[in-house]
Amino acid sequence: MNTAIMSAFIRMYRTRCKMGLIYNEDKSLLSEKEYDRILKEFSRHEDYDYFINNVLSPIVLSRSIYHDEVLAGEKRLGFDKYVMVGCGLMPSPKILNESKVVLVDYKEILVDRRKREAGSVSYDLDLMKTSIASIGLSGKLFISMLGLIYYIGPQTFDTLLKDLSSMMTKGSSLVLDYSNFDYDERYLIQKKMGGALDETILNGFDYDHLEKLCDKHDFLIYEHLDAGEIEKRFYQSYNKVYKEVKPFKNICLCHIVKK
């Protein structure tokens, strides 16, 4: 199992959750057979529902909800291409024509994905070795890098922003999440799990560093949500009625715009 499959399971699990709906995925790329197998594995452990909802779900839920919000706004403004970098098994947005969608990930992820969802243009790319500029896109782009920064680290992120800046025209935007240094205990559990899957989670950075990188590469931080703002915006109403979902205190969501 890899993090792409685990994230798909979490979105499917929460969509089917009977304790109120936070996030609704119209169509999962995970098969019923895969979902049942993973759920069976979890159900062998006591309090598995608590573990899924409070340790595994908060980051995936927050980024998925935020992605859909920002995408809806950017669609109204208009863009040439939507690029999902580190797409994993996140379904292509139903609100977009397939011709507008470009997927970027490791070759093995895309091979698996093509068996589940056909249609979108895709590029297999190892961002630690190859520049994203090599895919040849340009213009007004909306780029999702949600779930990516944890695995490439600050130095590669710096290079990635430089390359993206050269591709994107004014008004293009990025949506991403990252970890600061105020580590949540649940996040440390996820780091251990990532290591066991040979998907090492690298060190994060603070807001000041992000701001400097954005300024360096001609980007502006349009919106930044910390844990308190994420909880208020996405979970406040839900938590008044159901078991609380607490965002990780070290995870931030960000919408960045090309100047």
C-alpha positions in Angstrom: 0.0 0.0 0.0 1.2 3.6 -0.7 0.0 7.0 0.5 -2.0 7.5 -2.7 -4.2 4.5 -2.0 -4.4 5.3 1.7 -5.6 8.9 0.9 -8.2 7.5 -1.5 -9.4 5.1 1.2 -9.7 8.0 3.7 -11.8 10.1 1.3 -14.0 7.1 0.6 -14.4 6.3 4.3 -15.4 9.8 5.2 -17.8 10.1 2.3 -19.5 7.0 3.7 -19.3 8.1 7.3 -22.7 7.9 9.1 -21.7 10.6 11.6 -22.3 13.6 9.4 -20.8 14.5 6.1 -17.7 16.7 6.0 -16.4 15.8 2.6 -18.2 14.1 -0.3 -16.2 12.5 -3.1 -18.4 11.9 -6.1 -16.4 9.0 -7.5 -13.5 7.3 -5.8 -10.7 5.8 -7.9 -10.5 3.0 -5.3 -12.4 -0.2 -6.1 -14.9 -1.6 -3.7 -12.7 -4.7 -3.3 -9.7 -2.5 -2.3 -11.8 -0.5 0.1 -13.3 -3.6 1.8 -9.8 -5.1 2.1 -8.3 -2.1 3.8 -11.3 -1.6 6.0 -11.1 -5.2 7.1 -7.4 -4.7 8.0 -8.2 -1.7 10.2 -11.2 -3.3 11.8 -9.0 -5.9 13.4 -7.7 -3.3 15.8 -9.6 -1.8 18.7 -10.8 1.8 18.2 -9.9 1.7 14.5 -12.7 4.3 13.7 -11.1 6.8 16.1 -7.7 6.2 14.5 -9.0 6.7 11.0 -11.0 9.8 11.9 -8.5 11.5 14.2 -5.0 10.4 13.1 -5.3 9.6 9.4 -8.2 11.8 8.2 -7.6 15.4 9.3 -4.9 16.3 6.8 -6.5 14.5 3.9 -10.0 16.1 4.7 -8.6 19.6 5.1 -6.7 19.6 1.8 -9.6 18.0 -0.1 -12.1 20.5 1.1 -9.7 23.4 0.5 -8.9 22.2 -3.0 -12.5 22.1 -4.0 -13.1 25.6 -2.6 -10.1 27.2 -4.3 -10.8 25.3 -7.6 -14.4 26.6 -7.7 -13.1 30.2 -7.3 -10.4 29.8 -9.9 -12.8 28.3 -12.4 -15.0 31.4 -12.2 -11.9 33.6 -12.9 -10.8 31.3 -15.7 -7.5 29.6 -16.5 -5.8 27.7 -19.4 -4.8 24.5 -17.6 -5.4 22.8 -14.3 -2.3 20.9 -13.2 -2.3 18.4 -10.4 1.3 17.8 -9.3 1.5 14.7 -7.1 -1.9 13.7 -8.3 -2.0 10.3 -6.6 -5.5 8.8 -6.9 -7.3 12.1 -6.4 -10.1 12.1 -9.1 -10.0 14.6 -11.9 -12.4 17.4 -11.0 -15.9 16.8 -12.5 -16.4 20.5 -13.0 -13.6 20.7 -15.6 -13.3 19.4 -19.1 -10.7 16.6 -19.4 -8.8 18.7 -22.0 -8.0 21.2 -19.2 -6.6 18.7 -16.8 -2.9 17.7 -16.6 -1.6 15.1 -14.1 2.0 14.9 -12.9 3.3 12.1 -10.6 5.7 9.2 -10.6 5.4 6.7 -13.4 4.2 3.8 -11.3 1.4 6.0 -9.8 0.2 7.1 -13.2 0.3 3.6 -14.6 -2.0 2.5 -11.8 -4.1 5.6 -12.2 -4.7 5.0 -16.0 -6.2 1.7 -15.1 -8.8 3.4 -13.0 -9.5 6.7 -14.8 -8.7 7.5 -18.5 -8.8 10.7 -20.4 -6.5 13.3 -18.8 -3.1 14.2 -20.1 -0.3 13.0 -17.8 3.4 13.3 -17.3 5.5 10.9 -15.2 8.1 13.0 -13.5 10.5 12.7 -10.5 10.7 16.3 -9.2 13.8 15.5 -7.2 15.6 14.8 -10.5 13.7 16.6 -13.4 12.4 20.1 -13.8 8.6 20.5 -14.1 9.3 23.0 -16.9 10.2 20.0 -19.1 6.5 19.3 -19.6 6.3 22.4 -21.7 3.2 24.1 -20.2 2.7 27.9 -20.1 0.0 30.5 -19.7 -2.5 31.1 -16.9 -2.3 27.9 -14.8 -4.0 26.7 -11.7 -1.7 24.2 -10.0 -2.5 21.9 -7.1 0.5 20.7 -5.1 -1.6 19.5 -2.1 0.1 16.6 -0.3 3.4 17.1 -2.2 5.6 19.4 -0.2 6.1 17.0 2.7 8.0 14.6 0.4 10.2 16.9 -1.6 11.6 19.1 1.2 12.3 22.9 1.3 15.3 22.9 -1.1 13.4 21.1 -3.9 10.3 23.2 -3.2 12.5 26.3 -3.8 13.6 24.9 -7.2 10.0 23.9 -8.0 8.7 27.4 -7.3 11.5 28.9 -9.6 10.5 26.6 -12.4 6.8 27.2 -12.0 7.3 30.9 -12.0 8.9 30.7 -15.4 5.9 28.8 -16.7 3.0 30.8 -15.2 1.6 34.2 -16.4 0.3 36.9 -14.0 -2.8 35.8 -12.1 -1.9 32.1 -12.2 -2.1 30.4 -8.8 -1.0 27.5 -6.7 -2.7 25.7 -3.8 -0.6 23.7 -1.4 -0.3 22.5 2.2 2.9 22.2 4.3 4.1 21.5 7.8 5.6 24.0 10.2 7.8 23.0 13.2 5.0 22.9 15.8 4.7 19.2 15.3 1.4 17.5 16.4 1.8 14.1 18.0 -0.5 12.6 15.4 1.8 14.0 12.6 4.7 12.1 14.1 2.7 8.9 13.9 2.2 9.6 10.2 5.9 10.3 9.7 6.6 6.8 11.1 4.0 5.3 8.8 5.4 7.1 5.8 8.9 5.7 6.6 7.5 2.2 6.8 6.0 2.7 3.3 9.4 4.0 2.1 7.8 7.4 1.6 9.8 9.6 3.9 8.2 12.8 5.1 10.9 15.5 5.1 11.3 18.6 7.4 8.9 21.5 6.9 9.4 25.2 7.2 7.8 28.2 8.9 5.6 31.0 7.4 8.5 33.5 7.2 10.5 31.0 5.0 7.4 30.5 2.8 7.0 34.2 2.4 10.6 34.7 1.5 10.4 32.0 -1.1 7.3 33.5 -2.6 8.8 36.9 -2.8 12.0 35.5 -4.4 10.1 33.8 -7.2 7.5 36.5 -7.8 4.5 35.0 -6.0 2.1 36.5 -3.5 0.5 34.7 -0.6 -3.2 35.3 -1.2 -4.5 33.2 1.6 -2.9 31.2 4.5 -4.8 29.0 6.9 -3.3 27.7 10.1 -4.9 25.0 12.3 -7.2 27.4 14.2 -8.5 28.9 10.9 -8.9 25.4 9.4 -10.9 24.2 12.3 -13.2 27.3 12.3 -13.8 27.2 8.6 -14.2 23.5 7.9 -15.1 21.7 11.1 -16.8 24.2 13.5 -20.4 23.3 12.6 -19.6 19.6 12.4 -17.9 19.5 15.8 -21.0 21.1 17.5 -23.0 18.0 16.6 -20.6 15.1 16.1 -17.3 13.8 17.5 -14.7 16.4 17.1 -12.3 16.4 14.1 -9.2 18.3 15.1 -6.8 19.6 12.4 -3.1 19.0 13.1 -1.5 22.1 14.7 1.5 22.0 12.4 -0.4 21.8 9.1 -1.1 24.9 7.1 -3.1 25.5 3.8 -2.0 28.1 1.3 -3.2 29.8 -1.9 -0.4 31.6 -3.8 -0.8 33.8 -6.8 1.7 34.8 -9.5 2.4 38.5 -9.5 
